[in-house]
């Protein structure tokens, strides 16, 4: 079992810190727990407190997109910690859905989504390996470059 302290140590080792969980920007809740699964609403990428905006293939590079997806992954974990009380309750990352604002000829959505996927594997080991979709879209809320949602298996309190 991965503990909160172990995750915090891994984050520090990677030079990362969980952000404060972002408030919803519309009529939804960040996390719903039902049937042993936490469903995390799509999270946007905040790096150094600023939203990463733009389109891949236009004004955001694949590397910047990767970092944006990783920032989305950090926000997913921040939302889970707030909702569950502790990341100790996470059994497995089941699925991530990555939405990449991109031009019609940009085809590296999977590489961008790896920013979130590789973060989960680094933090949770085998339990961080998950199913995933990586989809190109013409626009995301607030002009964000990337949005990632998640389904996570959780232990009962």
C-alpha positions as a LaTeX table, in Angstrom:
\begin{tabular}{lrrr}
\hline
Residue & $x$ (\AA) & $y$ (\AA) & $z$ (\AA) \\
\hline
Unk1 & 0.00 & 0.00 & 0.00 \\
Unk2 & 1.28 & 3.45 & $-0.92$ \\
Unk3 & 0.94 & 5.95 & 1.94 \\
Unk4 & 0.42 & 9.70 & 1.96 \\
Unk5 & 3.95 & 10.09 & 3.36 \\
Unk6 & 5.40 & 7.85 & 0.64 \\
Unk7 & 3.60 & 9.82 & $-2.07$ \\
Unk8 & 4.78 & 13.11 & $-0.58$ \\
Unk9 & 8.34 & 11.74 & $-0.53$ \\
Unk10 & 8.09 & 10.64 & $-4.18$ \\
Unk11 & 6.69 & 14.04 & $-5.15$ \\
Unk12 & 9.59 & 15.77 & $-3.36$ \\
Unk13 & 12.05 & 13.45 & $-5.10$ \\
Unk14 & 10.52 & 14.52 & $-8.43$ \\
Unk15 & 10.59 & 18.19 & $-7.38$ \\
Unk16 & 6.78 & 18.38 & $-7.35$ \\
Unk17 & 4.20 & 19.55 & $-4.82$ \\
Unk18 & 0.46 & 18.97 & $-4.83$ \\
Unk19 & $-1.41$ & 22.21 & $-5.49$ \\
Unk20 & $-4.42$ & 23.40 & $-3.52$ \\
Unk21 & $-7.48$ & 21.72 & $-5.05$ \\
Unk22 & $-9.15$ & 24.01 & $-7.60$ \\
Unk23 & $-12.76$ & 25.04 & $-7.10$ \\
Unk24 & $-15.20$ & 23.89 & $-9.79$ \\
Unk25 & $-15.75$ & 26.41 & $-12.60$ \\
Unk26 & $-19.35$ & 25.29 & $-13.30$ \\
Unk27 & $-22.19$ & 23.16 & $-11.86$ \\
Unk28 & $-20.38$ & 19.98 & $-10.78$ \\
Unk29 & $-18.37$ & 18.56 & $-7.90$ \\
Unk30 & $-14.68$ & 17.67 & $-8.21$ \\
Unk31 & $-15.00$ & 14.06 & $-6.98$ \\
Unk32 & $-17.87$ & 11.59 & $-6.60$ \\
Unk33 & $-17.21$ & 8.35 & $-4.71$ \\
Unk34 & $-19.64$ & 5.52 & $-5.50$ \\
Unk35 & $-19.33$ & 1.75 & $-5.53$ \\
Unk36 & $-15.68$ & 1.74 & $-4.47$ \\
Unk37 & $-14.66$ & 4.12 & $-7.25$ \\
Unk38 & $-13.76$ & 7.80 & $-7.12$ \\
Unk39 & $-14.75$ & 9.60 & $-10.30$ \\
Unk40 & $-12.65$ & 12.75 & $-10.63$ \\
Unk41 & $-13.99$ & 15.52 & $-12.84$ \\
Unk42 & $-11.75$ & 16.86 & $-15.57$ \\
Unk43 & $-8.87$ & 18.86 & $-14.08$ \\
Unk44 & $-7.10$ & 21.71 & $-15.83$ \\
Unk45 & $-3.34$ & 22.36 & $-15.85$ \\
Unk46 & $-2.03$ & 24.99 & $-13.49$ \\
Unk47 & 1.73 & 25.54 & $-13.49$ \\
Unk48 & 3.09 & 28.06 & $-10.99$ \\
Unk49 & $-0.49$ & 29.18 & $-10.35$ \\
Unk50 & $-1.22$ & 30.02 & $-14.01$ \\
Unk51 & $-3.50$ & 28.08 & $-16.33$ \\
Unk52 & $-1.62$ & 26.56 & $-19.28$ \\
Unk53 & $-3.55$ & 27.81 & $-22.31$ \\
Unk54 & $-3.30$ & 27.27 & $-26.04$ \\
Unk55 & $-3.42$ & 24.53 & $-28.66$ \\
Unk56 & $-0.94$ & 21.78 & $-29.34$ \\
Unk57 & 0.36 & 22.04 & $-32.88$ \\
Unk58 & $-0.26$ & 25.79 & $-32.85$ \\
Unk59 & 1.30 & 27.61 & $-29.89$ \\
Unk60 & 1.99 & 24.86 & $-27.33$ \\
Unk61 & 4.74 & 22.27 & $-27.88$ \\
Unk62 & 4.35 & 18.56 & $-27.15$ \\
Unk63 & 6.80 & 19.00 & $-24.25$ \\
Unk64 & 4.71 & 21.83 & $-22.79$ \\
Unk65 & 1.63 & 19.65 & $-23.27$ \\
Unk66 & 3.32 & 16.81 & $-21.39$ \\
Unk67 & 4.04 & 19.16 & $-18.48$ \\
Unk68 & 0.44 & 20.42 & $-18.61$ \\
Unk69 & $-0.88$ & 16.85 & $-18.43$ \\
Unk70 & 1.40 & 16.18 & $-15.47$ \\
Unk71 & $-0.02$ & 19.31 & $-13.80$ \\
Unk72 & $-3.52$ & 17.89 & $-14.40$ \\
Unk73 & $-2.38$ & 14.68 & $-12.71$ \\
Unk74 & $-1.19$ & 16.63 & $-9.69$ \\
Unk75 & $-4.55$ & 18.39 & $-9.49$ \\
Unk76 & $-6.34$ & 15.02 & $-9.69$ \\
Unk77 & $-4.32$ & 13.88 & $-6.67$ \\
Unk78 & $-5.04$ & 17.13 & $-4.81$ \\
Unk79 & $-8.78$ & 16.65 & $-5.42$ \\
Unk80 & $-8.57$ & 13.02 & $-4.27$ \\
Unk81 & $-6.72$ & 13.96 & $-1.07$ \\
Unk82 & $-9.37$ & 16.60 & $-0.33$ \\
Unk83 & $-12.26$ & 14.22 & $-1.03$ \\
Unk84 & $-10.85$ & 11.08 & 0.62 \\
Unk85 & $-8.95$ & 12.67 & 3.50 \\
Unk86 & $-5.82$ & 10.77 & 2.52 \\
Unk87 & $-4.23$ & 9.28 & $-0.57$ \\
Unk88 & $-3.75$ & 6.11 & 1.51 \\
Unk89 & $-7.25$ & 5.08 & 0.40 \\
Unk90 & $-6.20$ & 4.76 & $-3.25$ \\
Unk91 & $-6.04$ & 1.11 & $-4.33$ \\
Unk92 & $-5.45$ & 1.66 & $-8.02$ \\
Unk93 & $-5.62$ & 4.26 & $-10.74$ \\
Unk94 & $-8.18$ & 2.59 & $-13.01$ \\
Unk95 & $-8.49$ & 4.98 & $-15.96$ \\
Unk96 & $-7.37$ & 8.40 & $-17.12$ \\
Unk97 & $-9.06$ & 10.37 & $-19.87$ \\
Unk98 & $-6.85$ & 13.00 & $-21.49$ \\
Unk99 & $-8.31$ & 15.73 & $-23.68$ \\
Unk100 & $-5.77$ & 17.69 & $-25.67$ \\
Unk101 & $-6.67$ & 20.98 & $-27.34$ \\
Unk102 & $-4.96$ & 20.51 & $-30.67$ \\
Unk103 & $-4.91$ & 21.32 & $-34.34$ \\
Unk104 & $-6.28$ & 18.84 & $-36.87$ \\
Unk105 & $-2.80$ & 17.72 & $-37.89$ \\
Unk106 & $-1.39$ & 17.25 & $-34.36$ \\
Unk107 & $-1.22$ & 13.51 & $-33.62$ \\
Unk108 & 0.90 & 13.27 & $-30.46$ \\
Unk109 & $-1.99$ & 13.22 & $-27.96$ \\
Unk110 & $-0.69$ & 9.94 & $-26.43$ \\
Unk111 & 2.73 & 11.51 & $-25.75$ \\
Unk112 & 1.03 & 14.50 & $-24.11$ \\
Unk113 & $-1.18$ & 12.23 & $-21.97$ \\
Unk114 & 1.95 & 10.42 & $-20.77$ \\
Unk115 & 2.58 & 13.43 & $-18.53$ \\
Unk116 & $-0.29$ & 12.29 & $-16.29$ \\
Unk117 & 0.17 & 8.56 & $-16.88$ \\
Unk118 & 3.87 & 8.47 & $-16.05$ \\
Unk119 & 3.23 & 10.52 & $-12.90$ \\
Unk120 & 0.71 & 7.95 & $-11.63$ \\
Unk121 & 3.07 & 5.06 & $-12.35$ \\
Unk122 & 5.95 & 6.88 & $-10.63$ \\
Unk123 & 3.87 & 7.51 & $-7.51$ \\
Unk124 & 1.85 & 4.28 & $-7.21$ \\
Unk125 & 3.99 & 1.70 & $-9.02$ \\
Unk126 & 1.94 & $-1.14$ & $-10.52$ \\
Unk127 & $-1.24$ & 0.29 & $-8.94$ \\
Unk128 & $-0.62$ & 3.48 & $-10.93$ \\
Unk129 & $-0.73$ & 1.72 & $-14.31$ \\
Unk130 & $-4.14$ & 2.28 & $-15.86$ \\
Unk131 & $-6.37$ & 2.18 & $-18.90$ \\
Unk132 & $-6.45$ & 5.47 & $-20.81$ \\
Unk133 & $-7.87$ & 7.48 & $-23.65$ \\
Unk134 & $-6.07$ & 10.42 & $-25.28$ \\
Unk135 & $-8.31$ & 12.54 & $-27.48$ \\
Unk136 & $-7.67$ & 15.63 & $-29.56$ \\
Unk137 & $-10.34$ & 18.33 & $-29.27$ \\
Unk138 & $-10.64$ & 21.79 & $-30.86$ \\
Unk139 & $-11.12$ & 23.72 & $-27.60$ \\
Unk140 & $-11.24$ & 23.15 & $-23.83$ \\
Unk141 & $-12.77$ & 25.18 & $-20.98$ \\
Unk142 & $-11.07$ & 28.52 & $-20.29$ \\
Unk143 & $-8.76$ & 27.94 & $-23.27$ \\
Unk144 & $-6.83$ & 25.21 & $-21.42$ \\
Unk145 & $-4.30$ & 23.20 & $-23.42$ \\
Unk146 & $-5.09$ & 19.90 & $-21.65$ \\
Unk147 & $-7.76$ & 18.44 & $-19.35$ \\
Unk148 & $-7.54$ & 15.06 & $-17.59$ \\
Unk149 & $-10.20$ & 13.15 & $-15.67$ \\
Unk150 & $-9.83$ & 9.94 & $-13.67$ \\
Unk151 & $-11.48$ & 6.86 & $-12.24$ \\
Unk152 & $-9.74$ & 5.54 & $-9.14$ \\
Unk153 & $-10.44$ & 2.43 & $-7.04$ \\
Unk154 & $-10.61$ & 3.36 & $-3.35$ \\
Unk155 & $-10.65$ & 1.47 & $-0.07$ \\
Unk156 & $-13.55$ & 2.05 & 2.32 \\
Unk157 & $-12.79$ & 4.46 & 5.18 \\
\hline
\end{tabular}
